[in-house]
Amino acid sequence: MKFSELKKLSTKQLILKAYHEENDDTYMEYIHVLRLRGNDEVFQLTKKLAYSKDSIYREIAALILNQFGYKTKLHKGESVHLLSKLLNDKDEDVICNTIYAFEHRKCTRYADKLASFVTSTSIEIKEALAFALGGYENQKCIDALIILMQDKNYDVRNWSTFSLAQINEANTPSIRDALFKNLNDDETEVRGEALLGLALRKDERVKDAIIEDLQKPFYGSWILDAIIEMPDSRYLPYFENYIKTLYEEDKKAFSSDIEQARKALARLVGTNK
């Protein structure tokens, strides 16, 4: 069904269709229309769903509240209050979607509660937490991310490293040490995020890691961004040869990053190559 046709459905019709929908993409289309509609009728029905005995309805409520009224800001406070109640739900899917919602809502009042889920044995909950906590400067949230960065699950490690490296702006020895530790991760994305996170925090230890990576196969733009953040003349003997090893599609895809890195290094020697 086209978006223009979905908009013609009543709020109740959209909720019922979402309830019975098995395709994830179509399901989220219904949710998107409800979020976008964002009027009082949607909120009042969502409020009822949040208190439903049916966990599927409560999950729908959490998803709607995630970005409900993001244009009008209608019922903003009440939406956060309902989400805080759903954090205490017994259903894992409801909790996961509520945690994701708090990534958008950024309500520091519930930061400690969010961080407490770090002890969960659920991979899905930990992955949601790794995604959501990046925007919280709360110390317990930062500590939770540091724990998640060493999780056995790749997605949990990857999201938490990204959240702490690029979304969270705090800069402490414990954060830098956690990022430094993940330079040894077997997964290149995790190492890349850690590399950039250290560069953003001007940690001198990252320079040796950059030199090391300039002698390895290209695995992503993190190293280029790290060079832009922390240029050093020691990279010069390796950089151009490194760029030559890239596949042509990578050279095209990351041409802007390559040029910025090249200019950052050129400034160190007073040229504009």
N, C-alpha and C positions, 0 to 999 in steps of 0.2 A: 504494500500500500504506500502510495506517495505521501510525502510530508504534508502537502496541501490537503490531502484527503484525511490524514490523521488529525489535522487541526479542526476538522469539522465534527469529530466525535465528541460526545459529552465527556466530562471528567469521569463519571461513573463507568462509562463504556471503556475508556482508556485503562482504568484501573483493573476492570474485569479481564480485558484482553491481556494485560501484563500478567495477571494472576495465572492465566492458562497457557501463556506463551512458552514454548520450549526452545525456540531459537534465541540465543543470547543477543544477537544484533538487533533483531526485531523488538525484543523485550526492552532493550535500552532506548529504542526509538520512542516507545510509548512513554517511558520515564522522561525522556528529553522534552517531549511535548508538554507533559505535566509541569516540569520545572519551568519551562519557558512561559507557560500560561500564568503561573505564579500569582493567582488571585486568591481572594478570601475563600471562595468555594473549595479550591484545591487544598488550601491549608486546613480547613475544617474537616474535610474528608481524610486527609493525611493524618491528622491528629487522632481520628477514630481508628485508623489503621495501626497507629503506633501502640494503641492499647488493646489491639485485637488478641484473641487467644491463638490465632492462626499465625505461625511464624512467617509464612510466605507474605502475608499482609504486612507484618512488622518489617520485613526486609524491604518491601516496596516503599514503606514509609521512610526508612533510613535513606534509601536511594533518592527519593524525591527531596527530602530535607537537605541532602548533600549540597544542592545548589538551588534550592527553592528561592524564588524571588530575587535572583542575583542581579536583576536589573532594577527592580522596584524597592528592594530591601524590606518588603512587607513581612511582618511577623518575624523579624530577624532574631530578636531575643527569645521568643517562644519556640522558634525552630531549634535553637541551641539547647534550650531546656529539654525539649523532647528527645533530642539526640543524647543528652546526658543520661536520661532514663534508659534509653536503649543500650547504653554501654553496659548496663547491668543485666542484659538479656541472657537467657540460658542457651539460645541458639547461636551456633558458631557463625553462620552466614549473616545473621543480623548484626552480631558484634563486628565482623569484618567490615561490612558496609558502613557501619557507624563510625568506625575508626577512620576509614577513607574520607568520610564526611568531615571529620575534624581537621583533615589536611586543608580543606577549603575554608572552613569556618575560623580556624586559627584563634580559638578561645583559650587563653592561658589559664583560666580558672580550672579547667579540667586537664591540665598538662600532667599533673601527678597521677591522676587516674589512668590516663593513656599510657604513661610510662610503666605502670604496674603490670600491664599485659606482657611485658618482656619475659615473664616467667611461664607464659603459655607454652604448651607442648604442640600447639597447632601451627603448622607451617603457614597456613593461610592467614592466621591472625598475626603471626610475626612478620609476614611479608607486608600486610596492610600497615602494620606499625612502622616498619622500615621506611615505607613510602610517606607516611603521615607526619612523622616526628621531625623532619628536617627543618620546618619553619618555626620550631619552638626552641627558644634560647634557654628554657628551663633546664637546670642542671640534671634533674632526674631523667629528662628526655635525652639529654646528651649522653648520660651514662648508659641509658638503655640502647642507644644507637651503637655505642662502643661495644656493648655485649653482642648485639646482633651482627656486627661486622665480623665476628668470629664464628657465626653459625655454620653448621654443616651444610645447610641448603644454599645453593648458589644464588638463587633469586633474592633470598633474605640478605646475604652478604653484599650482593651487588647494589640493591636498593639502599641499604643502610649506609654503605660507603659513599654512594652518590649523594644521599641526603646530608650526610655530615660534611662531605667534601665541598659540595657546591651550593646547597640550599642554606644550610646553617652557616652563619657568619662568625660564630664564636672562634676564638683562637687561643687555645690554652695548651700547655705541655701535654696533657693527657690526650687531647684531640690529635695533636701532631704525632704523638707516639703511636696512637692507634692507626693513623693513616700510614705512618712509616712501616708498621708491622704488615699492613696489607700490600705493601710493595712486593712481598714474597708470595702473594696468592697465586695459585696455579691458573686462575682464570684471568685472561688479559683485560677484560672490562673492569674487573675489580682493581687490578694493578693500575690501570689507566686512571680510574677515578681517584685512587690514592695519590698517584703522581701529581695530578692537577690540583688536588686539595692541598698538598704540601706546597706547591708553587704559589697558589693563591695566598698562602699564609707566610710566604717568604722564608720557608725553612731551608737552610743551606744544604741540608742532607739530600735534598731532591736533585741537586746538580750532578752528583755521582750517578744517580739512577738514570738521569736523562742521558748522560754520556754512554752509559751501559746500553740503553735502549736504542740509541743512535747507531749501534753496531749490531742490531737485531732486525728481523723483518718488521715492517710496518703493521701495526694492529689497530690504529685508530688515531683520531685527531688530538687525543689528550696530550701527547708529547709535544705537538705543535703549539697548543695552547699553553703548556707549561713553559716552553721556551719563550713565548711572548711575555709571560708573567715574570720569568726570571732568566733573562738572557745572560750569557756568560761567554767570554772569548774562548773558553776551553771547548765549546761545542763546534767552533769553526772548522777544525780539521775533519769533522765527521758529517757536517750538515748536508752539504751539496751532494756528496756521494750517497748519503741516505735517501735524499729526494730522488736521485736517479734510479734507485732500486724499486720505487713505487710503480705499481701498475698504472697504465695510462688513465683508467677510469678513476683511480684514487687521486691522481694528480688533478684531474678535472673537478672531482667532487670536493676536494679540499684545497683548491687553488687559492682561495682567499686566505685561509689559515697559513698556507705555505708562504705566501708573499708577506704576510704580517710578521711571521717568524724570521724570514730573510731580512726584512727591514730592521727588526729589533736587533739582529746580530750585526747588520751593517753599521748601525749607529755606534756600536762599540768600537769600530775601527775608523769611524769618521767618513764612511762612504755611503752611497745610496744604491748599491748594486741590487 
